[in-house]
Amino acid sequence: MSEVKVNKISPRSGTGVQLGDSGDTITIPSGATFAGTQNIANSALTGSGQITINGQAVALGGSITLTTETRPTFSSITPSVITNAQTTCTIAGTNFVSIPLVTAINNSTGAQVVADEVSFSSATSITAKFTLPVDGTYKLYIENPDGNAVQTGAVLTVSDLPTWVTAAGSLGSFSGGANIGTITLTSTNSTGMTVQSGSLPGGITLNSGAGSSTLTGTESGATSDTTFNFTIRATDAEGQTADRAFSMTFTFVANNSGQFN
């Protein structure tokens, strides 16, 4: 292998200088640099000096105007707390295109459930029917037909309604002015109870508690046989409710009554 050391290579004639022949490999050692400005025609590069952006060929040194993609956005879902039964929810946002794919994603497990049905109302409103068998919180993935999509945080909660254990109807019959002792009302998943309608007998108090509540006190106010009808509402941690109707009867026996034979 021979070595040629020169400070300058000039063409013998014309203005062109050729290094090697077709098929030869010209090696530039690591660390070597070119001084001055060198221009290489695009046509001399592999691929004619072009790159491809979004399917469009662009010459090196050229430019392209990219089409702005419009992605959907999410604002809210109503209702945001549902049960395992199929429920229709209204989703508000922007840039919806008929008809998006809507998927609920379990926030804990990542399990995905595609909405049973999606209806397009407008670019700012769609409705989706969900049947989600597993309780928990869910993200939403909304994808337009063109592939543009948005994924939300945890915006949908699936929870069982409170379930009453205490049977509806009469809670008992008592003498007017009597102490009723303690009557326990029980419902699963509830965090508290309130009187939704009607009224408790005078002197009777509802003591709200998680899972169960009690009625206690001494009846006052009634002067004749009276049946009090009222509805108790059980509420869970997600604000879901279940109502149950009850009654209590107080009777009075006449004192110092006369008897005729």
Backbone bond lengths (Angstrom), bond angles and torsions (degrees), N, CA, C in turn:
res aa  C-N    CA-C-N  psi(-1)  N-CA   C-N-CA  omega(-1)  CA-C   N-CA-C  phi
1 M - - - 1.462 - - 1.518 108.62 -
2 S 1.329 115.91 126.39 1.460 120.01 -177.60 1.514 110.29 -101.58
3 E 1.322 115.41 161.13 1.463 121.45 -178.18 1.515 107.91 -129.24
4 V 1.342 115.75 133.41 1.459 121.87 177.93 1.514 107.76 -113.54
5 K 1.316 116.03 125.06 1.453 121.23 178.27 1.512 109.17 -115.19
6 V 1.305 117.10 114.89 1.466 122.62 176.88 1.521 107.99 -140.51
7 N 1.314 116.27 160.09 1.451 121.13 176.54 1.516 112.43 -93.97
8 K 1.332 116.19 -17.09 1.444 118.82 -176.77 1.508 110.40 -157.93
9 I 1.341 116.91 137.69 1.467 122.08 173.42 1.516 106.49 -116.38
10 S 1.320 115.60 123.06 1.465 121.01 179.84 1.513 109.34 -121.51
11 P 1.327 117.84 149.93 1.467 119.76 178.11 1.536 110.80 -68.41
12 R 1.321 115.03 141.09 1.458 118.90 177.56 1.512 110.28 -69.42
13 S 1.337 115.14 -34.04 1.458 120.31 176.08 1.525 107.66 -146.79
14 G 1.290 116.11 155.07 1.457 119.18 -179.39 1.519 111.25 70.28
15 T 1.339 114.30 -157.66 1.473 119.15 -176.79 1.517 113.43 -123.39
16 G 1.333 117.23 4.33 1.456 119.69 -176.85 1.507 112.68 -102.56
17 V 1.327 115.60 143.94 1.454 122.82 175.36 1.523 107.35 -126.58
18 Q 1.325 118.06 127.26 1.459 122.95 -179.06 1.513 110.36 -108.04
19 L 1.351 115.61 133.07 1.462 120.76 174.89 1.519 107.89 -105.91
20 G 1.297 118.72 112.33 1.449 123.44 177.79 1.506 113.20 73.04
21 D 1.335 113.87 -172.37 1.455 121.31 -179.67 1.510 110.09 -119.86
22 S 1.327 115.70 171.42 1.457 121.08 179.63 1.531 110.06 -56.54
23 G 1.301 117.22 130.85 1.456 121.70 -179.41 1.502 113.72 96.38
24 D 1.357 116.47 -14.96 1.457 119.69 178.98 1.524 110.52 -74.54
25 T 1.308 116.44 155.45 1.466 122.82 175.31 1.513 108.76 -109.98
26 I 1.317 115.66 122.28 1.464 121.41 178.15 1.525 106.59 -98.68
27 T 1.295 117.68 120.37 1.460 122.47 -176.53 1.519 110.54 -102.87
28 I 1.329 115.41 126.37 1.462 121.44 174.86 1.518 106.71 -101.93
29 P 1.325 119.02 116.09 1.468 121.02 -176.91 1.530 111.88 -59.03
30 S 1.309 115.09 151.22 1.459 120.58 176.44 1.521 109.69 -61.02
31 G 1.313 116.10 133.57 1.456 120.59 179.19 1.510 113.57 94.40
32 A 1.372 116.77 -13.86 1.457 119.62 178.83 1.515 109.57 -76.46
33 T 1.320 119.15 146.98 1.462 123.82 179.73 1.507 109.80 -130.54
34 F 1.349 114.96 158.39 1.455 121.39 174.25 1.523 108.28 -98.95
35 A 1.313 116.13 134.00 1.463 120.62 176.75 1.516 109.15 -98.33
36 G 1.326 115.73 147.59 1.448 119.48 179.21 1.515 111.18 87.89
37 T 1.301 117.28 -168.57 1.472 123.40 -177.66 1.512 109.50 -108.15
38 Q 1.340 114.73 125.31 1.459 118.83 179.06 1.517 108.53 -117.49
39 N 1.290 118.41 128.47 1.460 123.73 177.76 1.513 109.44 -111.66
40 I 1.320 115.67 126.29 1.459 120.95 177.24 1.519 107.56 -115.37
41 A 1.298 116.45 125.17 1.460 120.56 -178.56 1.521 110.17 -62.85
42 N 1.334 116.27 141.54 1.458 119.83 178.16 1.516 112.11 -56.15
43 S 1.338 115.89 -35.83 1.462 120.29 -177.86 1.520 111.92 -64.74
44 A 1.364 116.37 -19.52 1.462 119.82 -178.94 1.522 111.81 -85.65
45 L 1.335 117.69 -8.13 1.462 121.83 -178.55 1.515 110.77 -93.48
46 T 1.325 115.76 153.78 1.459 120.80 175.24 1.526 109.21 -59.75
47 G 1.337 115.16 132.58 1.454 118.99 -177.67 1.505 112.74 78.88
48 S 1.308 117.53 17.05 1.465 123.45 178.91 1.514 112.53 60.07
49 G 1.353 116.41 26.20 1.455 119.74 176.10 1.501 114.01 67.90
50 Q 1.340 117.22 37.39 1.453 121.33 -178.84 1.524 110.47 -122.27
51 I 1.324 115.21 151.48 1.463 121.09 168.85 1.519 107.40 -122.52
52 T 1.315 116.70 161.17 1.465 121.37 -178.00 1.516 109.71 -114.10
53 I 1.329 116.47 126.18 1.459 123.03 177.58 1.517 108.61 -123.18
54 N 1.351 115.85 118.98 1.469 120.78 -179.00 1.529 112.01 51.04
55 G 1.352 115.10 39.98 1.457 119.83 176.48 1.510 114.57 82.12
56 Q 1.314 118.60 2.32 1.462 121.87 -178.56 1.525 110.02 -113.59
57 A 1.364 116.87 127.80 1.460 121.80 -179.53 1.521 110.08 -74.39
58 V 1.340 115.64 132.64 1.462 121.56 -179.95 1.526 107.89 -130.07
59 A 1.341 116.60 126.19 1.463 121.05 178.43 1.513 110.15 -69.28
60 L 1.349 115.53 147.88 1.457 119.60 175.81 1.521 109.10 -59.00
61 G 1.317 114.77 132.73 1.451 119.17 -176.65 1.509 112.63 87.25
62 G 1.344 117.58 -7.39 1.455 121.70 178.81 1.513 111.31 -88.36
63 S 1.299 116.42 -171.37 1.461 121.39 -178.98 1.516 109.63 -143.88
64 I 1.331 116.15 163.60 1.454 122.05 179.70 1.528 107.85 -147.85
65 T 1.296 116.06 145.61 1.462 120.82 175.54 1.521 108.39 -96.47
66 L 1.322 115.93 115.37 1.458 120.63 -178.36 1.517 110.61 -81.43
67 T 1.317 116.07 139.78 1.460 121.41 176.31 1.523 109.55 -77.20
68 T 1.312 116.87 126.40 1.461 120.94 -179.99 1.523 110.13 -73.67
69 E 1.337 115.93 127.39 1.455 120.07 179.20 1.522 109.50 -87.97
70 T 1.321 116.19 139.54 1.453 121.85 -179.14 1.522 109.33 -103.00
71 R 1.315 115.65 114.53 1.456 120.84 -179.20 1.527 110.56 -97.50
72 P 1.336 116.85 146.86 1.465 118.59 175.56 1.527 110.29 -70.93
73 T 1.318 115.84 157.44 1.460 121.32 174.71 1.523 109.14 -125.17
74 F 1.329 115.92 161.49 1.469 122.02 -179.11 1.517 109.77 -120.15
75 S 1.347 115.91 136.32 1.461 120.62 177.40 1.522 112.02 -114.53
76 S 1.350 116.67 -48.81 1.462 118.99 -175.42 1.521 110.63 -163.15
77 I 1.346 115.25 164.34 1.462 121.94 173.26 1.521 107.62 -133.94
78 T 1.342 116.12 135.45 1.458 122.18 -177.59 1.527 109.49 -133.92
79 P 1.345 119.13 125.67 1.471 125.69 -6.16 1.520 110.61 -73.80
80 S 1.318 115.57 160.61 1.463 120.14 -179.81 1.527 112.17 -99.57
81 V 1.339 116.78 -5.97 1.463 122.24 174.98 1.521 107.76 -126.68
82 I 1.341 116.86 123.09 1.457 121.34 -177.52 1.527 109.81 -133.95
83 T 1.326 115.87 169.56 1.458 121.19 175.60 1.525 109.01 -97.31
84 N 1.341 116.06 -174.38 1.463 120.56 179.68 1.526 112.25 -73.46
85 A 1.329 117.20 -18.42 1.467 120.72 179.17 1.523 110.17 -70.36
86 Q 1.328 116.72 154.26 1.467 119.88 179.63 1.523 109.91 -56.92
87 T 1.329 115.11 130.39 1.464 121.70 -176.66 1.520 109.33 -135.44
88 T 1.326 115.87 137.55 1.463 121.23 176.74 1.520 109.79 -91.30
89 C 1.322 116.43 125.67 1.461 122.18 -180.00 1.522 109.61 -118.55
90 T 1.321 115.67 144.30 1.467 121.74 175.09 1.523 108.81 -100.75
91 I 1.335 115.63 126.44 1.461 121.89 -178.41 1.516 108.62 -110.12
92 A 1.338 115.83 124.64 1.464 121.36 178.80 1.521 109.88 -105.22
93 G 1.326 116.29 146.08 1.456 121.79 179.51 1.521 109.72 179.05
94 T 1.330 116.48 -150.71 1.460 121.28 176.88 1.521 109.50 -140.52
95 N 1.335 114.40 161.05 1.477 123.20 172.68 1.522 113.57 64.05
96 F 1.336 118.33 27.11 1.463 120.07 173.93 1.527 108.74 -72.84
97 V 1.336 115.99 141.37 1.463 122.16 178.75 1.523 107.31 -123.46
98 S 1.322 116.91 136.50 1.462 121.44 -177.30 1.531 111.37 -67.23
99 I 1.304 120.42 125.88 1.459 126.78 -7.42 1.524 106.83 -119.82
100 P 1.334 118.84 128.62 1.469 119.85 -175.23 1.526 112.66 -71.15
101 L 1.317 114.92 159.08 1.462 122.42 168.05 1.523 106.84 -90.17
102 V 1.336 116.62 128.39 1.463 121.11 -179.53 1.530 108.67 -120.88
103 T 1.320 116.42 125.31 1.460 122.57 -178.05 1.521 109.71 -128.43
104 A 1.331 116.47 135.37 1.463 122.08 174.29 1.525 108.07 -96.08
105 I 1.335 116.75 131.86 1.461 122.47 -177.06 1.526 108.83 -118.36
106 N 1.346 116.57 117.42 1.460 120.48 179.31 1.521 109.76 -59.65
107 N 1.317 116.78 125.02 1.461 121.28 -173.65 1.523 112.66 -68.34
108 S 1.342 117.44 -21.65 1.465 120.82 -178.74 1.523 112.81 -94.90
109 T 1.342 116.72 -43.94 1.466 120.71 -173.46 1.517 113.79 -101.22
110 G 1.340 117.54 -19.04 1.456 120.38 -176.20 1.513 113.59 81.52
111 A 1.339 117.35 -0.41 1.465 120.45 179.19 1.528 109.77 -61.93
112 Q 1.344 115.71 138.29 1.458 120.82 -175.93 1.524 110.57 -112.41
113 V 1.327 115.16 136.32 1.464 121.54 177.65 1.525 107.70 -130.05
114 V 1.334 115.56 117.57 1.466 120.39 179.15 1.526 108.95 -75.43
115 A 1.320 116.62 139.41 1.461 121.40 179.08 1.521 110.09 -56.88
116 D 1.345 115.85 141.08 1.462 120.63 179.54 1.522 111.45 -60.97
117 E 1.320 115.50 -37.35 1.459 120.75 -176.02 1.520 109.08 -156.34
118 V 1.344 116.45 140.72 1.467 121.44 177.51 1.524 108.13 -127.88
119 S 1.335 115.85 132.99 1.459 121.49 177.31 1.519 109.37 -120.09
120 F 1.327 115.80 135.50 1.468 121.76 179.94 1.514 109.10 -94.23
121 S 1.339 115.76 121.48 1.463 120.52 177.04 1.519 110.96 -100.00
122 S 1.336 115.97 -46.69 1.459 121.23 179.42 1.526 107.98 -164.18
123 A 1.318 115.92 -179.88 1.465 120.17 178.75 1.518 111.91 -66.43
124 T 1.332 116.85 -12.05 1.462 120.64 -178.40 1.529 113.38 -116.79
125 S 1.336 117.44 2.09 1.466 118.72 -176.79 1.522 111.48 -152.66
126 I 1.331 115.92 130.32 1.455 122.24 172.71 1.527 107.66 -135.97
127 T 1.334 116.28 159.96 1.461 120.72 174.33 1.524 108.74 -120.46
128 A 1.324 115.13 144.47 1.463 120.70 -179.17 1.526 108.92 -136.21
129 K 1.333 116.07 137.04 1.457 121.42 175.62 1.522 108.69 -100.02
130 F 1.334 116.01 124.14 1.457 121.82 -178.26 1.529 110.32 -115.50
131 T 1.332 116.23 138.91 1.457 122.72 166.43 1.522 105.94 -124.77
132 L 1.328 116.07 101.97 1.465 121.97 -174.15 1.524 108.75 -114.88
133 P 1.337 117.94 105.76 1.464 121.34 -173.18 1.524 114.90 -75.35
134 V 1.335 117.85 -15.33 1.462 121.37 -175.83 1.527 109.77 -109.43
135 D 1.331 116.48 125.71 1.456 120.62 177.07 1.530 110.37 -65.34
136 G 1.326 116.36 150.05 1.457 120.63 178.40 1.510 110.34 149.74
137 T 1.340 115.83 -172.10 1.461 121.46 175.76 1.522 109.18 -103.99
138 Y 1.325 115.79 148.56 1.458 121.03 -173.40 1.530 111.46 -132.68
139 K 1.339 114.84 141.50 1.455 122.06 167.61 1.525 107.73 -87.96
140 L 1.324 116.60 163.96 1.461 121.31 174.33 1.527 109.59 -119.01
141 Y 1.337 115.67 138.60 1.459 122.45 172.80 1.519 106.80 -117.31
142 I 1.333 116.35 118.96 1.461 121.96 -176.85 1.520 108.25 -119.34
143 E 1.327 116.86 117.79 1.474 121.78 -175.95 1.519 110.57 -122.68
144 N 1.337 115.76 123.19 1.458 120.93 175.27 1.531 110.52 -72.57
145 P 1.338 117.87 162.59 1.472 120.18 179.66 1.522 114.27 -57.57
146 D 1.359 118.09 -25.28 1.470 120.19 -179.58 1.527 112.85 -83.79
147 G 1.337 116.93 2.79 1.458 120.56 177.13 1.513 114.68 95.37
148 N 1.314 117.49 -14.74 1.457 119.49 176.58 1.517 109.59 -70.86
149 A 1.335 116.30 138.36 1.461 119.30 -170.67 1.517 111.52 -147.87
150 V 1.330 114.90 167.06 1.455 122.51 173.72 1.522 107.74 -138.39
151 Q 1.332 116.54 142.06 1.467 121.72 173.56 1.523 108.12 -120.18
152 T 1.321 115.19 131.36 1.456 120.28 -177.17 1.526 110.68 -92.70
153 G 1.313 115.10 175.83 1.455 120.62 166.59 1.521 108.69 -80.83
154 A 1.326 116.77 -165.17 1.459 120.68 179.11 1.526 108.90 -73.59
155 V 1.336 116.71 106.96 1.473 121.03 -174.49 1.520 113.09 -121.91
156 L 1.333 117.81 -8.74 1.459 121.19 -176.23 1.522 109.36 -126.88
157 T 1.335 116.70 130.56 1.456 122.09 179.83 1.522 109.28 -114.13
158 V 1.334 116.22 132.19 1.461 122.13 175.63 1.522 107.52 -110.61
159 S 1.327 116.17 121.90 1.460 120.89 -174.12 1.516 109.87 -148.98
160 D 1.350 116.69 145.50 1.460 121.09 176.34 1.515 110.10 -73.62
161 L 1.332 116.32 143.79 1.454 121.07 173.86 1.520 110.09 -67.27
162 P 1.334 117.47 155.84 1.458 118.23 170.33 1.532 109.61 -58.22
163 T 1.314 116.67 142.13 1.468 121.07 -179.08 1.528 108.97 -118.99
164 W 1.310 115.71 123.46 1.462 120.20 -179.19 1.517 111.14 -73.15
165 V 1.331 115.25 135.73 1.463 121.99 173.39 1.524 109.80 -101.20
166 T 1.325 116.66 -40.01 1.464 121.13 178.69 1.523 109.59 -70.18
167 A 1.309 116.48 128.34 1.454 121.39 -178.48 1.517 111.08 -67.39
168 A 1.325 115.71 146.99 1.457 120.81 176.37 1.526 109.78 -70.54
169 G 1.323 115.32 161.10 1.463 119.98 175.75 1.512 112.53 113.85
170 S 1.326 115.16 -153.30 1.457 120.85 -174.22 1.525 112.20 -71.59
171 L 1.331 114.59 134.89 1.467 121.13 175.29 1.530 110.95 -96.66
172 G 1.323 115.78 1.93 1.459 119.13 175.62 1.516 113.12 133.07
173 S 1.346 114.52 166.63 1.458 122.57 176.56 1.524 108.08 -117.44
174 F 1.333 116.72 134.55 1.455 121.69 -173.44 1.528 109.44 -134.30
175 S 1.298 114.67 158.40 1.462 119.59 174.45 1.522 109.39 -74.07
176 G 1.313 117.28 141.74 1.445 121.12 178.65 1.516 110.83 -55.84
177 G 1.329 116.20 133.77 1.448 121.26 -179.39 1.514 114.75 80.14
178 A 1.355 117.51 7.41 1.470 120.40 -176.97 1.522 111.29 -86.15
179 N 1.333 115.10 155.63 1.461 121.82 170.85 1.531 106.91 -82.30
180 I 1.316 116.43 127.45 1.471 119.88 -174.14 1.524 112.24 -85.32
181 G 1.329 118.36 -2.02 1.458 120.36 -176.23 1.515 110.11 73.81
182 T 1.323 116.85 -136.36 1.475 121.54 179.36 1.520 109.17 -125.76
183 I 1.329 115.74 121.01 1.469 121.90 176.02 1.525 107.05 -110.51
184 T 1.328 116.82 122.87 1.464 121.55 -176.62 1.521 111.02 -99.48
185 L 1.323 116.04 129.80 1.463 123.10 175.42 1.530 107.12 -110.23
186 T 1.341 116.98 129.20 1.465 120.65 -173.34 1.527 111.37 -125.95
187 S 1.338 115.96 137.09 1.470 122.24 171.51 1.519 108.20 -146.64
188 T 1.330 117.02 141.03 1.463 121.22 179.59 1.522 110.24 -77.75
189 N 1.329 116.03 150.87 1.471 124.57 175.95 1.528 114.00 69.27
190 S 1.323 119.09 0.23 1.461 119.11 -177.06 1.525 110.72 -85.35
191 T 1.328 114.82 150.58 1.463 121.30 175.73 1.517 111.52 -108.36
192 G 1.330 116.88 -8.54 1.454 120.17 179.53 1.510 111.42 -179.93
193 M 1.344 116.32 167.01 1.463 122.61 179.45 1.518 109.79 -134.58
194 T 1.335 115.26 149.69 1.461 122.03 176.69 1.520 108.86 -140.41
195 V 1.334 116.06 160.51 1.463 120.94 173.11 1.519 107.66 -80.20
196 Q 1.325 116.70 114.72 1.453 121.66 -176.27 1.519 111.93 -84.71
197 S 1.327 117.48 -40.41 1.464 120.94 179.48 1.521 109.06 -153.25
198 G 1.329 115.56 165.77 1.451 119.60 -174.86 1.522 109.89 73.80
199 S 1.314 116.09 -165.85 1.467 119.06 179.70 1.517 109.90 -147.97
200 L 1.329 114.74 147.98 1.459 120.58 176.29 1.523 109.43 -75.33
201 P 1.326 116.96 156.65 1.469 119.11 174.27 1.532 110.25 -58.95
202 G 1.322 117.30 150.39 1.447 120.40 176.87 1.517 110.66 -57.24
203 G 1.316 116.87 138.19 1.452 121.37 179.60 1.515 114.76 84.85
204 I 1.335 118.20 -6.66 1.472 122.19 -179.16 1.524 108.62 -101.12
205 T 1.346 116.26 134.55 1.466 122.25 -175.71 1.526 110.65 -121.56
206 L 1.355 115.42 139.06 1.465 121.63 172.64 1.521 107.60 -93.44
207 N 1.326 116.69 119.24 1.467 122.89 178.67 1.527 108.23 -102.15
208 S 1.330 116.18 101.04 1.458 121.18 -172.70 1.517 111.72 -74.95
209 G 1.347 115.60 141.94 1.450 121.37 177.40 1.511 110.61 -152.44
210 A 1.329 117.28 168.17 1.458 122.38 178.83 1.524 109.80 -76.52
211 G 1.313 116.25 123.11 1.467 120.62 178.87 1.506 113.51 85.00
212 S 1.307 117.81 -38.95 1.466 121.08 178.73 1.515 110.14 -149.36
213 S 1.328 115.21 150.81 1.461 122.46 176.71 1.521 107.16 -133.80
214 T 1.335 116.35 164.41 1.461 119.56 -177.76 1.517 110.80 -128.29
215 L 1.339 114.01 151.47 1.455 122.37 170.63 1.519 107.40 -108.52
216 T 1.314 117.92 127.20 1.465 121.90 -179.74 1.524 109.05 -140.45
217 G 1.329 115.75 165.03 1.452 120.50 173.04 1.518 113.00 127.93
218 T 1.318 114.50 179.21 1.467 122.78 179.04 1.520 108.71 -116.07
219 E 1.328 115.59 125.10 1.465 120.20 -176.77 1.517 110.79 -61.87
220 S 1.334 115.83 139.44 1.460 120.96 175.44 1.520 108.88 -147.81
221 G 1.305 115.24 149.32 1.458 118.78 174.53 1.507 114.25 110.36
222 A 1.308 118.81 -38.01 1.458 120.73 -178.94 1.520 109.71 -77.79
223 T 1.330 117.54 143.86 1.465 122.09 179.64 1.516 112.54 -122.00
224 S 1.310 116.08 -5.16 1.460 121.00 177.17 1.514 108.67 -144.98
225 D 1.326 116.45 170.56 1.462 120.03 -178.59 1.529 109.78 -52.98
226 T 1.333 114.93 125.18 1.472 119.28 -175.42 1.518 110.03 -142.60
227 T 1.344 115.64 136.62 1.463 121.91 172.77 1.528 108.38 -109.95
228 F 1.308 115.83 124.07 1.468 121.83 179.45 1.529 108.69 -100.29
229 N 1.327 116.19 125.68 1.468 122.18 178.19 1.533 109.34 -110.88
230 F 1.327 116.05 134.19 1.466 120.04 -178.21 1.527 109.48 -154.15
231 T 1.333 114.86 158.48 1.471 121.39 179.03 1.522 109.13 -118.23
232 I 1.320 115.48 129.48 1.462 121.97 178.27 1.528 108.85 -103.35
233 R 1.334 116.43 132.59 1.475 121.64 178.68 1.532 110.00 -106.59
234 A 1.341 115.91 125.53 1.465 121.97 174.06 1.524 108.27 -97.18
235 T 1.335 117.13 134.30 1.463 122.81 -177.21 1.524 109.53 -124.41
236 D 1.365 116.57 138.26 1.467 119.15 178.45 1.518 111.04 -101.35
237 A 1.331 116.36 -176.90 1.464 121.80 -174.48 1.526 112.54 -65.27
238 E 1.336 117.46 -23.93 1.463 121.26 -179.80 1.522 112.53 -91.82
239 G 1.348 116.67 2.34 1.458 119.99 179.75 1.514 113.96 87.35
240 Q 1.333 117.98 4.86 1.454 120.56 176.92 1.526 109.55 -76.57
241 T 1.328 116.31 149.96 1.460 119.66 -173.37 1.527 111.95 -131.37
242 A 1.332 114.51 157.45 1.460 122.57 172.41 1.530 107.55 -143.63
243 D 1.329 116.96 130.28 1.466 121.79 -176.85 1.526 110.88 -105.20
244 R 1.325 115.42 149.99 1.466 120.66 175.61 1.524 109.03 -145.05
245 A 1.351 115.30 136.49 1.464 121.70 -177.03 1.532 110.55 -94.89
246 F 1.328 116.18 136.07 1.462 122.91 179.57 1.524 110.18 -133.98
247 S 1.330 115.11 167.67 1.464 120.30 174.09 1.526 109.54 -146.23
248 M 1.336 115.53 156.36 1.457 123.08 174.09 1.526 107.26 -138.16
249 T 1.330 116.53 136.86 1.468 121.13 -178.17 1.526 110.34 -116.21
250 F 1.325 115.94 135.98 1.467 122.13 176.49 1.524 108.38 -121.94
251 T 1.320 116.55 130.07 1.464 121.79 -177.25 1.522 109.85 -118.04
252 F 1.319 114.74 153.04 1.461 121.85 -178.87 1.525 109.07 -125.26
253 V 1.348 116.78 138.02 1.450 122.87 176.84 1.520 107.91 -106.67
254 A 1.344 117.17 131.41 1.466 120.91 -177.82 1.514 110.38 -67.46
255 N 1.346 117.22 133.80 1.459 123.01 177.62 1.538 110.62 -100.45
256 N 1.375 116.12 151.94 1.468 122.00 176.86 1.520 112.47 57.04
257 S 1.305 116.08 35.12 1.455 120.03 -179.33 1.521 109.75 -78.95
258 G 1.312 116.70 147.17 1.456 121.41 179.08 1.518 111.79 -87.64
259 Q 1.332 116.01 156.91 1.463 120.24 178.69 1.522 108.45 -128.24
260 F 1.299 117.60 131.80 1.459 122.59 -179.80 1.525 108.47 -117.82
261 N 1.325 115.37 132.55 1.461 120.39 177.74 1.521 108.99 -103.43
